[in-house]
Amino acid sequence: MATSIKANNKKKKKVSLNFLFALPYAVVFFTFVVLLIIISIGLSFFYYDTINIPHFVGLDNYVSLFTRDSDFLQYALPNTIKYALIVGLCGYLLSFIMAWVLAQLTHRIRTILAVILYSPSLTSAVMMTVVWRVLFSGDTRGYLNSLLINWGFISTPIQFLQGPGFIFGIMIFVGLWSSMSVGFLAMLSGILNINKELYEAAYIEGMKSRFQEIFYITIPSMKPQMLFGAVMSIVGTFNSAGLATTLSGSTPPPQYAGWLIVDHMNDYGFARYEMGYASAISVVLLLIVGIFYLVAKKLFTEKD
């Protein structure tokens, strides 16, 4: 009896210590994430111009967003979904492929190449666009225009950063360039930690190709890392903003090319000072991200 009481006391003490260590993170997470989400949801039902007292308008912000805001429906929403599907999906697949390729190399070479591939993601997308503006500049000093003119393909410079047909493609290029983020490192770690005996047993049982190795051993053995990479890719792509504005040098960009939901939200929140409407846009974006997260979770979570 006394032994069981001591065991229960030790267990309670261990649980309390666990909560104590998690408390700082829990406080920060609640203050800067949960609380702000609650405030944003509540503010989305008000008209608030940052000066006067918020005025309750009910669902008017959401009704206006989906019935009267043509810029959101025609440009921001479809551009964001297309950008997320192309950059998110292709960047995710590219991260897995590069992680698998690096896992086949020696430790020293793998470390150097992993740092090189990961380094662009450390720089914000807006800063990356500043670098790429030199390449796509619309005069003869732009590297791409200079090469095309010297090779005789064109006679006058092409306005890559002012043409609506070019801006979105350049945005995708920049997004893919910086897509090797934390999800890429998680996938690389997951591949390196797979039990090698699984591969040996599979080859003994009749597995004959590396493709079978990937689909039957590698991917099923690293589903947690695959889910983490998918979540990071979803959040990263939907959170993108300012790419088209920085590339073109104008707000909004020509014909709203590359205009994303976060750009639209920032425009209403920090340029027009309609914080209630901007909060409604952020809530809609949160719901879209949640839907894509549930799809990713369905694909990469074990049934048990």
N, C-alpha and C positions, 0 to 999 in steps of 0.2 A: 504493500500500500504506500509506504513512504517512498519507495523507488519510483512508483508511477507519478506521485506528486512532484518529486524532483524533476522527473522527465518532462512533465507538463510545464513546470516553471521555466525550465531551460528552453523549451519550445516557445513559450510566450516571450521570453527575453530575446530570443533570436528574431522572432517576428517583429518585436518593437524596434530592435536595432535596424532591421531591414527598412522599416518605415522611416526611421530617423535618417538613414543615409539617402533615401529617396526624397525626403522632404524638400531640400533646396531646389531640386529639379522640378518637383511638383508645384512649388510656389511660383517659380519663374514661368513654367508652362501654363499654369492657370492664369497668371497675371497678363502675360503677353500673347497668349494664343486663345484660350477658352474665353476669357473675359472680353477680349476685343471682338471675338466672333459674336458673342451675345450682344454686345453694344451695337455692332454693325447690323445685326438682324433687327434689333429694336429700332435703330435709327432709320432703317429702310422704310418704315411706315410713317415717317415724318418729312416735312419740308424744312430744311435747315440750311441757312446761308452763312453759318459761322458767326453771324453778328446778332441777329434777332433770336428770340426764344423759339425752339423747335415747334412747328405747328403740325398737329396730327392730320394726316391725309389718307390713312388707311392703305388700301391697295393701289392708290392712284399711281405711285411710282412704277409698280410692276405693270399696270395696265398701259401706261405711257410707253414703257420700254418695249412691249410686244405689239403695240398697235400704232404708235405715232413716231417712234424713233427709227426712222428709215436708215440712218447711218449705222445703227446697231444691227438691224436685221439684214441689210444689204452688204455690209462690209465687215464690221467687227466680228460678228458671230461666225459667218462662213469662213472668213480668213483665219480665225483662231482654230476652228475645227480642222481645216485643211492643213494648217501649219503643224498642229499637234499630231495629226495622223501621219503626215509625211516625215517630219523631223523626229517625232517621238518614236514611231514604229521603225523607221530606217535607222535612226540613231541607236535604238535598243538592239536591233539585230546586228548592227555594226559593232556595238560594244561587246556582244557575245562572241562574234566571230573573231575580233581582235584579241579578246581574252583567251579564247581557245587556242589561237595561233601562238600567243606569247607563252602559254602553258607548255608548249612543245619545245621551247628554247631553254638554253642554260640559264642558271640563276642570274649571272652578271648581265648578260645581254637582255634578259627579260626585265630586269630592274631598270636599265637605262631606257629601253623602249617604253615601258609603262610610265615613267616620269615624263617622257616626251609627249606621249599621247594624252596624259592627264593634265598637263600644264595649261592648255588653252581653256579648260573649264574653270581654272582658278581666276581667270580674268572675266569680268562681266561682259555680257553680250554687247552692251552699248560701247564699251571700250574696244571690243573686237571690231565693231563696225567702223570705228575711227581708223583702225589700221587698214581695213579692207577698202576704205574710200580711196586710198592712194592707188590701189590696183584698178578700181572701176571708175576713176575720175573721168568726167566727160570732156576732157581736153587732151591735147597731145602729150601732156605730162603724165597722164594716166598710163600705167604699165600695159594694160590690155589694149587700149587704143593705140599706143605707140607700136606695139608688136603687130597689130592688124594692119596699120598703115605701112610699116616697113616691109611687111610681107606682101603688100599689094591687095589685100582682101577688101579694104575700104579706102576711100579718098578723104573723107571728113570724119572727125571723131563722133562716136555714138554716145548719146546721153544716157548711159546706163542707169545713173542714179536719179534721173528725172522722168524716165519712161515707165509708166505703170506696168507694162509687160515685163520689165526687167527687175524691178525692185523686189517683188515677191520671190523670184527665183534666187536672187542674191541673198535674201534673208534666209532661205532654206540652206543655201551653201554655207553661210556663216553659222547657222544653227547646227548643222552636221559637223562642222569643223570643231565646235566646242562641245560635242555631245558625249565625249568620253569623261564622264563625271564620276561621282562616288559609286554609282551603279556599276560602272565598268570595273572598278577596283573590287567591288563585292563579288562580281561574277568571276574575276580572276582568282580571288581567294577561294571561292567555292569550288572551282575546277581543281585547284592545286590540293585541296583537302579531301578530294574523293579517294576512297580506299582503292588502291591499285589492284587489290585481290579481286575486286569485282570485274575488272577488265580481263584479268587472267582467266577467271572462271567462265566468263562469257565466251572467250575465244575457244576454250576447251569444249564448251557446249555447242559450238558451231558458228559463232559470229565471225563474219568474213571481211567486213569493211569498216573504215573509219566513220562512215555515215551511220551505220548501225550502232557503232560505239557511242556516237553523239546522241542519237534519238532514244536508245534503250538504256544507256548507262549514265551519260553525262548530265543530260537535262533532268531526268527523274531524280538524280542524286543531289541536285542543287536547286530545288524548287524554292526554298526560302530566299536564296540569293537572287533568283530570277524574279520573285515577287518584289523584293526590295528594289531591284533595278527598274522594274516596271513602274513602281510607285514614284521613284525619283524622276524617271523620264516623263511621266504624266504631269507631275507638279512643275517640273522645270519648263516644259513646253507651254503649258497653260499660263505660267507666271511670266512669260516673256513679254517685254514691253520696250518701246522706244527704238526698235531696230529700224523700222522704215523711216521714222522721224530723223534719226541720226544719219542714216544713209543719204536721204534726200536733202536734209538741211532745212526742212519746212514742216510746220505743224498745222493741219494734218498733211501727210504726204500727198503727192499728185494723185488726184482721183481716189483718195483713200486706199491706195495700193499698200497692202501689208498692214493695214490698220487693225489692231488686235483689241480684244476685250479689255485688257488692262490699260491700253492706251485710251480707250473710250472712258474708262472709269477715272483715270487720272485727269482727263480733260474736264470732266464734269466736277470732279472733286477739288482740283487745285487750280484750274483756270477759270471755271464758271462759279465755283464755290457753292455748288448744289450738292452738299454732303449727303442728304437723304437719298437723292437719286443715285449718286455714286455708290452708296451702301447697297441699294437694291441691285445694282450691276454686280457688285462683289458677291452678294448672296447667290445670284444666278450662276456666277462663275464657280462658286463653291459647290453648288449642286451638280454642275457638269463634271467637275473634277471627281466628285463622289461617285457618279455613275461609272466613269471610266475606271476608277479604283475598284469598284465592285466587280467589273468585268475581269480586271487583272487578277483579283483575288480568287475569282471562280476558276480561272485557268491554272493558277500556280499553287493552290492550297490543297493539301492532301485531304481526302474525304474523311479520314479517321481523326 
